[in-house]
Amino acid sequence: MTVDVEDYFQVSAFESVIKFEDWDQYPCHIQRNVDRILELFSLSGTRGTFFILGWIAKRYPDVVRAVVAGGHEVASHGYAHVRVTMQSPSEFKRDVDYSKGILEDLSGQEVKGFRAPTFSINSENVWAVDILAECGYRYSSSIYPIRSDLYGMPEAPRFAFQHWDTGLLEIPITTLPLFHKNCPCGGGGYFRLFPYLFSRWALRRVNQREQQPAVFYFHPWELDCDQPRQRGIGARARFRHYTNIGRMDARLTRLLRDFHWSRIDDVFLGTGVRRDQ
């Protein structure tokens, strides 16, 4: 179970109308939304991995401390939620190194994992994997093996694999092969869009038929019905961001009840995986 800790005004879909320099002008709901997630996790006995933006951690250190106090793993989502596809290698290195340092200082833990904003590591920027290993990360969960207009690497393995040159472990978001394509069933907007029964069926199929753990993700803002409605965005972005937000709390509660969830480092680190690349 993973949480990408960013607020509503930091999503890539809004980056054309909300600039990084203006983030401080927006009311931040991250503390109360993370508190609700921690409550749900506690009630269900869930342990998870929180990929936290360095920008969030620096301004709201109590969020990091609360995650640690709940027994969860702290991992990095970068500092400023800039897609890897928009960064040079030197810019990317500064970003992931800086965020790692902030999170380790606040959590008192080694930060082992990284998730690229908008799953933006792909076949065109595999140099990012070398940089993550150089900066001391032990795994990445930055590849979504689907085809999307925003992200995706459909040719990537569906399950955990090691990048051959560095040994860095890659842990993709879960998909299920349907009609000769990988169907997303690992969370995000797809979880809000698809009927819950489909998501449950798909995850159970991965667990039972393929004998593999599922990797699920969501964002704190997906539980936030009170977030300001952003103006000036296109219909597609509006649909993706706001669809079924009012149902997310109940759906997540069912998901936490129907499956046993744990932290990425507990499930994947120290276990044997295939060397596919």
N, C-alpha and C positions, 0 to 999 in steps of 0.2 A: 504494500500500500504506500503510495507516494503522494506528496502534496507539493505543488509548485507555488511557493509563497511569494506572490506578487499581488498588487491591488488592481482595481478595475481600470485605473488611468494609466497603467503600465503595460497593457497588453499590446502586442504587435499590431493588432487590427486597428488600433487608434493612433499609431505613431505618426500618421500624416496630419493629424489635427491636434495632438497633444505632444508637445516637445519635452524632452528630458529636462531642459532648464526650467520648465514650468511645473514640474511635479509637486514642488513644495506648496503650490497654490491650491492644490486640490485636497479636500477633506479625506483623510486616510482612515479606512475602516479595518485595517489589517488586524489590529489587536483584538477587537471583539469577534471578528470572523475566525481567527485562529483559536481563540478561547472556545468558541462553539465546536470547532473540529476536535480540539483536545477533550472536550466533554463527551462527544460522541465516541471517540476512541476509548476513553476511560470506561464508559458504560458497556462497551462491547469487548473489552479486553484486547483491543487492537494496539499493536506497535507498528509504527510506520517510519518512513524516511521523508524528511522535510527539506526540499531543495529551496533554499532561502536566498533571495536577492541580497547582495551586499548593501545596497542602498537602504533596504528595509532594516537590515540588522543594525546598521550604523545609527539609524534614527529611532529605532524601537528595540533596543537590546533586551527588554523584558520578554519580547516574543521568542527570542532565541533561548533565553533561560527557562521559559515555560515549556518549550519543546523538550529541552534536556531533562527537566524535572519530571516530565511525563514518561521518560524512558525511551524516547524516540531518537532516531539518528538525525544529525544535522549534516546536510550536504549543500553544495553550492549550485546556484542558478545563475552565476555570474554577478557582476556588480550592477550594471545599468540596463539589463535586458536588451542588449544589442545582439541581433542575430549574427552568427558567425559568418554568414555569407556577406555581411556588410563590414567586416573587420579585416584588417591586414594581420599577418601573423604576429607582429610586434604589439599591435593594439589588443589582440586577443590574449596574448600572454600577460600583459599588464592587467587586464580585466580579471582573468581567472586567478592570477597570483594574488591580487589585491583582495578579492572577495574571500579567498581561502584564508588569508591572514586575519581578516576581520572576524570571520566565523569561528576560527580556532581560538582567538583571544577571548571571545565572548562565551563560547561553549565549554572551553577547557577540554575539548575532544579533538582528535585527529579528524580532519575533514577528508574522507576517502573518496567521495563521489561528486560527480558533476553532471548537470543536465543543461544542454544548450537551450537558450530561449528559442521557442518555436521549433524544436527538434531540427536545428539548422546545421548539423553536421551531415555531410553527404559525400558522394564520390568526388566532388569538385574541391573539397577542402579537407581532405584526410590529414593534411599537415596539422590540423588541430589536435589530433590524437597524440602526435609526438609531443606537442606542447603540454598537453594535460599530464602525460607521463613525466615529462621533465619537471613540472611544477609539483609533483608528488601525489597526484591523484592515482587512485588504484582502480577506479572503474568510472565508466561513463554510461549514462542512460539517455542518449541524445539522438538515437535513430528510431524512426517510426517506419517500419517496412511496408508502407502503403504509398499509393500515388495520390497526391493532393496538389491543389494549386498553390498552397502555401509552403508545403514541406513534403518530405517523404523520400525514402530510398527503397523502393519495392524489391530490388534485387538482393537486399541484405538478408542474412539469416533471420528467421523469426524468433529464435531463442538465443540465450546468452552465448556469446562467442568471444574469443580473444583476438585482438588485432595483432597479427603475427610479429610485426617488427618491434613492438613495444611490450607486448604481453598485457596491455591494458584490457580489462574486461569490459565488454560492451553488453548492456542489458536492454534490449529493445522493448518498446511498449507492445503489449500482447495483441496479436491478430489471429484470425481464424480463416483458413482457406475456404472460400465459397465461390462457386462458378468461375474457377480458375483465377481468382484474384484474392488478395489478402483483405479480409473485411476487418475494420477496426472494432475492437471490443474491449479496449483497455482504458476507457474513460474519456475525459474531456467533453467537448460538445457532443460527441457521438453518444455518450451515455445519457445526456439530456434529450437527445433527439430520438433515439431508438426506444422502443418499449422496454421496460425493465425486464420482462420475461425473456426477451431475446438476449439481453446482456447476461443474464444469469445462465441461460442455456449455453451460450458461447463459452463463457468462462468455465463452466462445468465440463464442457466437451474437451477443452484444453487440459484441464486437470485430469480427467478420467480416461479419455481416449489416448491422449498424447503423453500423459504422465509428466506434465511440465507445470511449474508454478506460473501463475499469471502476474503480470505487472500492470497495475492500475494507477491512474493519476487524475487529479482534479485540482482546482484552484480555490482559494478562500472566497474570492468574489463570486463564485458560482452558487454560494449559499446566501448571498447578500441581496435581498429584494429591495433594500433601501438605498442602494447605490444610485448616484445621480445618473440620469439618462443622457448619454453623450449626443450632442448635436453635430451635424456636419459629416456624418459617416454614411457610407453606402448601405443599401438595403441588405446586401450579403453579409457585411460585417455586423449589422444590427441583428439580423436573424441568428447568426452564429453565437453572438455574445449573450443575447437575452432569452433565447428560446428555453422555456421550461425551467427557468431559474427558481420559480416558486415551488417546483416539485423536487428540487435537488436534495433538500434536507431529508425528506421522507425516503427518497430512493437510496441515498447514502446509508441511512439507518438500516434499510433492508439488506443492502449489500454487506454491511459489516456483520449483520446477523447470519447471513446465508453462507459466508465463507470465513475461513480462518486466515487472518492477515498478519504479516510481520514486516520487519525492517529489511531493506535490501542487503545490508552487510551481514545480517544473520542468515539470510536465505542463500546468498550467492558467494560470498567471499570464503575462500578456503575449500571450495568444492571443485571437483574436476569438471571441466567443460570442453566442448569440442574446439579444435583450432580450425576455423573455417576460412580465415583470411591470413 
